[in-house]
Amino acid sequence: MMRIAILGFLIFVSLQLQAQENGKSKLPNVRHTALEFTMDGIALYKGKPFTGSSVLLWENNKVNEQFHWVEGIKEGLYREYTKDGTLVTVLNYSNGTKHGPYEYYYANGPKQSEGTFVNGELDGLVTGYYATGIKKYAVNYSNGIRNGASLTWFKNGAPEQVAFYVNNIPQGEVLEYYPDSLLYSISDFQMGIRNGRHYQFHRRSGCPAMESYYKKGKPDSVKRIWNELNCLLIQEEHYLLGNKHGVFIKYDANGDTLSVENFKNNILDGEFMQWDSRKVAQPVRSRKTGLDVNLYTIERGVDVIGQFSEGKKDGFWRYGMFTNYQHREGNYADDVMVGEWHFFDLNGKLLMKQWYDESGNITKEKKYKRPRKNNK
């Protein structure tokens, strides 16, 4: 259809030129190198504005470019060829400006893109192709600016992106896909800025990968992330206009809680909790040997708990309360250890007490002896 349109346009231009000549002799065709050009780009032949066609040749005398002129100005069909004679460009000029349908081709022959110029600017549907002939993009333009539906495809022909543009920026819903046509993401835009949903999906499982929301280009409200293997939630966050604000929770691959943090305007503020696990031995009598053996199970519990105030530890904190690793507890004031602190061994037995002043200096210490084991 595009070739027919170009042919029709050429016939129209030819008829117009013939009418202007009123039966005079055929228009001249000269070597492009025979033309001279004024400062404002008017083509001259023998000192006069040129009307006719000119041809620029390759070193092998094959046509490189073919122009048409009216009174020294480009008018009508323009063609460009490679050294081996392959057509790579077909477009039209009107009064020296690109105007009308065009086609571009790859150097090996297949069509690369097609569309329409209006007064030198892309206007209407512009379609691009891979060298295989599969459609690559279909974009709508208005006076050189993307306006309207914009579609792109992968090399295998599967959809890549579906969007809508207003004045060259995305507006509304944008869909993106994996090369196997599975949905990758859904995003909402308002005049080129994220505003609303931003969802992502895992490729293999198809389950959600991320759920988030934006307001004027900044994260706002909840954000959730899921594991691809079992589709379990592994992270939940809260934002207010781009700042961390609210509870932040992390989960392991099994969905068990790892930590809970609270933020106000990007600063830790509020309760902090951290979970850990430990092996627990369960004595079992072996049917085969009759001996007691230990079977180990994994237990989980809160290991660290405390409070933050404006980004600093404040109030009573407990560490290692479940695993007994570096087990200690006491108070903070403005991120400094103060008052009485207790320290415990790996069995949860009290090892030592320390007292701190308001600057975090130890003022007193008391150690507790462990009972000795009787060696028999």
C-alpha positions in Angstrom: 0.0 0.0 0.0 2.8 2.4 0.8 4.5 1.7 -2.6 1.2 2.4 -4.3 0.8 5.7 -2.4 4.3 6.7 -3.4 3.7 5.8 -7.0 0.5 7.8 -7.0 2.2 10.8 -5.5 5.0 10.6 -8.1 2.4 10.4 -10.9 0.6 13.5 -9.5 3.9 15.4 -9.3 4.8 14.4 -12.9 1.5 15.5 -14.2 1.8 18.8 -12.5 5.3 19.3 -13.9 4.0 18.4 -17.4 1.2 20.8 -17.1 3.5 23.6 -16.1 5.7 22.9 -19.2 2.7 23.2 -21.5 4.1 20.7 -24.0 7.7 21.9 -23.9 10.7 19.6 -24.2 11.5 16.9 -21.6 13.0 18.1 -18.3 16.8 17.9 -18.1 18.6 15.1 -16.2 22.1 16.1 -15.0 24.9 14.9 -12.9 24.5 16.2 -9.3 28.1 17.3 -9.3 27.2 19.8 -12.1 24.9 21.7 -9.8 26.0 24.7 -7.7 24.2 25.8 -4.6 23.5 29.2 -3.2 24.0 30.1 0.5 20.3 29.4 1.1 20.4 26.0 -0.7 19.0 26.9 -4.1 20.4 24.5 -6.8 21.8 26.3 -9.8 22.6 24.9 -13.2 24.6 27.1 -15.5 23.9 30.0 -13.2 20.1 29.6 -13.1 17.7 27.9 -10.7 17.5 24.3 -11.9 14.3 22.5 -12.8 14.7 18.8 -13.6 16.4 15.8 -12.0 20.0 15.2 -10.8 21.8 12.0 -10.1 24.7 11.4 -7.7 26.8 8.3 -8.7 28.9 5.9 -6.8 32.5 5.2 -7.9 31.2 2.2 -9.9 28.8 4.6 -11.8 25.7 3.1 -10.1 23.1 5.5 -8.8 23.7 6.7 -5.2 21.0 9.4 -4.9 18.3 10.7 -7.3 16.8 14.2 -6.8 14.1 16.2 -8.5 14.1 20.0 -8.6 11.7 22.9 -9.4 13.3 26.3 -9.6 16.3 25.1 -7.6 14.2 23.6 -4.8 13.7 19.9 -4.0 10.4 18.8 -5.3 8.9 15.3 -5.7 10.5 11.9 -5.4 13.9 11.2 -3.8 15.6 7.8 -3.9 18.8 6.5 -2.3 20.7 3.3 -3.2 23.6 1.3 -1.9 26.7 0.7 -4.0 25.3 -2.6 -5.2 22.1 -0.9 -6.3 19.8 -1.8 -3.4 17.1 0.8 -2.7 17.4 2.1 0.9 15.3 5.3 0.9 12.2 6.5 -0.9 10.6 9.7 0.2 9.0 12.9 -1.2 9.7 16.6 -1.1 7.4 19.6 -1.4 9.0 23.0 -1.7 12.3 21.7 -0.3 10.7 20.0 2.7 10.0 16.3 3.3 6.3 15.8 2.7 4.3 12.7 2.0 4.9 9.0 2.5 8.3 7.5 2.9 10.0 4.1 3.2 13.4 3.1 4.5 15.1 -0.3 3.8 17.9 -2.3 5.2 21.0 -2.5 3.1 20.2 -6.1 2.3 16.7 -5.3 1.0 14.0 -5.7 3.7 11.9 -2.8 4.7 13.1 -1.0 7.9 10.4 1.6 8.5 7.6 3.5 6.8 5.4 6.5 7.6 4.5 10.0 6.5 6.1 13.4 6.7 4.0 16.5 6.8 6.0 19.7 6.3 9.2 18.0 7.4 7.8 16.4 10.5 6.6 12.8 11.2 2.9 12.7 11.2 0.5 9.8 11.7 1.5 6.1 12.1 5.2 5.2 11.8 6.0 1.5 11.6 9.4 -0.2 12.0 10.5 -3.7 11.2 13.2 -6.1 12.1 15.4 -7.3 9.1 13.3 -10.5 9.3 10.2 -8.6 8.4 8.6 -8.9 11.8 7.1 -5.7 13.1 9.4 -3.9 15.6 7.3 -0.8 16.5 4.2 1.1 15.6 4.1 4.7 16.9 1.8 7.5 16.3 3.1 11.0 15.7 1.6 14.5 15.4 3.8 17.2 14.0 7.0 15.3 14.9 5.9 14.4 18.4 4.7 11.1 19.7 1.0 11.3 20.4 -1.3 8.3 20.7 -0.7 4.6 20.9 2.9 3.3 20.9 3.5 -0.4 20.5 6.8 -2.4 20.4 7.5 -6.1 19.7 10.4 -8.5 20.4 12.3 -10.1 17.5 10.1 -13.2 17.9 7.0 -11.1 17.2 5.8 -11.2 20.8 4.6 -7.9 22.3 7.2 -6.0 24.3 5.4 -2.8 25.4 2.0 -1.2 25.0 1.8 2.5 25.9 0.1 5.8 25.1 1.9 9.1 24.7 0.9 12.7 25.0 3.4 15.2 23.7 6.3 12.7 23.7 5.8 11.4 27.2 3.9 8.4 28.5 0.4 8.9 29.8 -1.9 6.4 31.5 -1.3 2.6 31.7 2.0 1.1 30.3 2.2 -2.7 29.9 5.5 -4.5 29.5 5.9 -8.2 28.6 8.5 -10.9 28.7 9.7 -12.3 25.3 7.3 -15.3 25.7 4.3 -12.9 25.9 3.9 -13.2 29.7 3.1 -10.0 31.5 6.1 -8.4 33.2 4.8 -5.1 34.6 1.9 -2.7 34.8 2.6 0.9 35.5 0.5 4.1 35.6 2.0 7.4 34.4 0.7 11.0 34.6 2.5 13.2 32.0 5.6 11.1 32.0 5.8 10.6 35.8 4.9 7.5 37.7 1.6 8.0 39.4 -0.4 5.1 40.7 0.3 1.4 40.3 3.6 -0.2 39.5 3.2 -4.0 39.5 5.8 -6.6 38.4 5.3 -10.3 37.9 7.6 -13.3 38.0 8.2 -15.0 34.6 8.3 -18.7 35.6 5.5 -18.8 38.1 3.5 -15.8 36.9 2.9 -14.9 40.6 3.4 -11.3 41.7 7.0 -10.1 42.1 6.4 -6.6 43.4 3.5 -4.4 44.2 4.1 -0.7 44.7 2.4 2.7 44.3 3.7 6.1 43.3 2.5 9.7 43.8 4.1 12.3 41.6 7.0 10.1 40.8 7.8 9.1 44.4 7.0 5.8 46.2 3.9 6.3 48.3 1.9 3.8 50.3 2.7 0.1 50.5 5.4 -1.9 48.7 5.4 -5.7 48.7 7.9 -8.2 47.2 7.3 -11.9 46.7 9.5 -14.9 46.3 9.4 -16.5 42.8 9.9 -20.1 43.9 6.8 -20.3 46.2 5.1 -16.9 45.7 5.4 -16.1 49.4 5.7 -12.6 50.6 9.4 -11.8 51.6 9.2 -8.0 52.1 6.7 -5.3 53.0 7.5 -1.6 53.2 5.6 1.7 53.6 6.4 5.0 52.1 5.1 8.6 52.2 6.0 10.7 49.2 9.3 8.9 48.7 10.3 8.6 52.3 10.3 5.5 54.4 7.3 5.9 56.7 5.6 3.1 58.6 6.4 -0.5 59.2 9.1 -2.4 57.3 8.9 -6.2 57.6 11.2 -8.9 56.1 10.4 -12.6 55.8 12.5 -15.6 54.9 11.8 -18.0 52.0 9.3 -19.9 54.1 7.3 -16.9 55.0 8.6 -16.6 58.6 9.3 -13.1 60.0 13.0 -12.0 60.0 12.7 -8.4 61.2 10.3 -5.5 61.9 11.4 -1.9 61.7 9.4 1.3 62.0 10.3 4.6 60.2 9.1 8.2 60.3 10.3 10.3 57.3 13.3 8.0 56.5 14.4 7.7 60.2 14.1 4.7 62.4 11.5 5.5 65.0 9.5 3.0 67.1 9.6 -0.7 67.8 12.4 -2.9 66.4 12.3 -6.7 66.5 14.5 -9.3 65.0 13.9 -13.1 64.8 16.4 -15.9 64.7 16.4 -19.7 64.8 18.1 -22.4 66.9 18.5 -26.2 66.8 16.7 -28.1 69.5 17.7 -31.7 70.3 14.9 -34.2 70.8 16.1 -37.5 72.3 14.6 -40.5 70.5 15.2 -44.3 71.2 16.6 -46.0 68.0 14.6 -49.1 67.2 17.6 -50.5 65.4 20.3 -50.0 68.1 18.2 -49.5 71.2 20.3 -46.4 71.9 19.1 -42.9 72.5 19.8 -40.5 69.5 19.1 -36.9 69.1 16.8 -35.6 66.4 17.1 -31.9 65.8 14.3 -29.5 65.0 14.5 -25.8 64.2 12.7 -23.4 66.4 12.3 -19.7 65.8 11.7 -16.8 68.1 12.3 -13.1 68.8 16.0 -12.6 69.4 16.3 -8.8 69.6 13.8 -6.3 70.7 14.0 -2.6 71.4 13.0 0.9 70.5 14.3 3.7 68.3 13.6 7.4 68.7 14.5 9.7 65.9 17.1 7.2 64.6 18.7 6.5 67.9 18.3 3.5 70.3 16.2 4.6 73.3 14.8 2.7 76.2 15.0 -1.0 77.1 16.7 -3.4 74.7 17.2 -7.1 74.8 19.7 -9.0 72.6 20.1 -12.8 72.2 17.0 -13.5 74.2 16.2 -16.5 72.0 19.5 -17.8 70.8 21.5 -16.6 73.8 24.2 -15.4 71.4 25.7 -12.2 72.9 22.8 -12.2 75.3 22.5 -8.9 77.1 19.8 -6.4 78.1 19.7 -2.9 79.4 18.7 0.7 78.6 19.8 3.3 76.0 19.4 7.0 76.1 20.2 8.9 72.9 22.0 5.8 71.5 24.2 5.5 74.6 24.2 2.6 77.0 23.1 3.9 80.4 22.1 2.5 83.8 22.2 -1.2 84.7 23.0 -3.8 82.1 23.0 -7.6 82.4 25.1 -10.1 80.4 24.4 -13.8 80.1 26.2 -16.9 78.9 25.1 -19.3 76.1 22.9 -21.1 78.6 21.1 -18.0 79.7 22.9 -17.8 83.0 23.8 -14.4 84.4 27.5 -13.7 83.9 27.9 -10.0 84.8 26.3 -6.8 85.6 27.6 -3.4 84.6 26.4 0.1 85.4 26.9 3.0 83.0 26.7 6.8 83.4 24.9 9.1 81.1 28.0 9.3 78.8 28.2 5.5 78.5 31.1 5.1 80.8 31.2 2.0 83.1 30.9 3.1 86.7 30.5 -0.3 88.4 30.8 -4.0 87.5 29.9 -7.2 89.2 30.8 -10.7 87.9 29.1 -13.9 88.8 31.0 -17.2 89.1 29.8 -20.3 87.4 29.5 -23.4 89.6 32.3 -25.8 88.9 31.6 -29.2 87.6 32.7 -32.1 89.8 35.3 -34.2 88.1 34.9 -37.9 89.1 
